[in-house]
Amino acid sequence: MTICPTSDSDAPQAAEAGPRPCSVAIDGTAFRAEAPPEPVQWLLPEEEPVAMVYNRRTFAVMLASPADLEDFGLGFSLSERIVGKAAEMRDIRVERLDAGLSVQMTIPPERAAALIGRRRSLEGRSGCGLCGIESLEALNQPLPPVSSPVVSPAAIQQALEQLRQHQPMRARNHSVHGAAWADRDGTIRLSREDIGRHCALDKLIGALTRDRYDLRDGFAVLSSRCGFELVQKAAAIGIGLLASVSAPTSLAVSMAERAGMSLAVAGRDHTLVVLTGRHRSGGDPA
């Protein structure tokens, strides 16, 4: 997504969709054993504050990669249950501000009114899913039940192995997370990236919703460990299978079991370990 700067004389301009490298070149010095120091240039991931604004009222400020922010806004709104369906998002646009970026969204008045009593802190750290939750009760909110798709272990393994090929931002800076959507055959169809793992999933959710993917006909693939917040977000929109490169936490497994979600993780020596859901017993996942 290309961000359009706001001029002083004109109304704020919306951002346009498009690829962003989201990397900044930084000069440094490399020190190696038994070798003289030498200058190097590293590509570091961009990270900016992004305000989620509903009906002109800020709900949360997240730290994220400045790409695919319209997808981010829509996905965040759905995964956080701010809106119940995409049709309730009446308008969405991205504005460049002096202090960062804002995703300006218009939702039904009754949805906006519900946010007044649902406060969040104004900082959502890119690496933390719990930041901004006001109480432990919010953490333990019931998850909607989901149905795991019929997918073979070989298809899940294939998608996990393909994931890096669908992370162009990571190929530049080696520092961002990816979230991708794979069909039942294990072919990756769509991917998004971000400095934060939950932001990457929100962007994927927004893109899936915009392109009207059937969430019963595939599964999500994550480059990170599967934390509880990713299970919550996936369940909120009906994703029934999460496959991750690193192991989930015990809380994530507990939440997934309650929702009926399958969790799979890439094991050592090209093995696949399934921890919850219909795939755990082995054999035919049906």
Secondary structure, DSSP 8 states (H G I E B T S, - for coil): -B-----SSS-----B------EEEEEEEE--TTS--EEEEEEEE--EEEEEEETTEEEEEEEE-SSSHHHHHHHHHHHTTSSSSGGG--EEEEEEETTEEEEEEE--HHHHHHHHTS---S-B-TT-SSTT---HHHHT------------HHHHHHHHHHGGGG-HHHHHHS--EEEEEEETTS-EEEEEEESSHHHHHHHHHHHHHHTT--TTSEEEEEEEE--HHHHHHHHHHT--EEEEEE---HHHHHHHHHHT-EEEEE-GGG-EEEEESGGGG-S---
